Amino acid sequence: MKVAGYWEYNYDMLVGLQMWDYYQIQLPKSGNNQKIAMTFAMVKALETQYPNEQEELKLVIQKAKRFLKI
């Protein structure tokens, strides 16, 4: 995650987290903005794949959502 609250596009990370398909769905919804689509995918991954670490990830997820304005 960058200081501004977004993730840069990273194919290997998307594949490793099994979020490539979700990213592909988000990309057109994000106006083909890779930072926005990647950040949506990462928030989804953190919220769904790490349910037991939500307290530790809370600030990271909040910062990303502020970037996404959701």
Secondary structure, DSSP 8 states (H G I E B T S, - for coil): --TTS-----HHHHHHTT-HHHHHHHHHHTTT-HHHHHHHHHHHHHHHH-GGGHHHHHHHHHHHHHHHT-
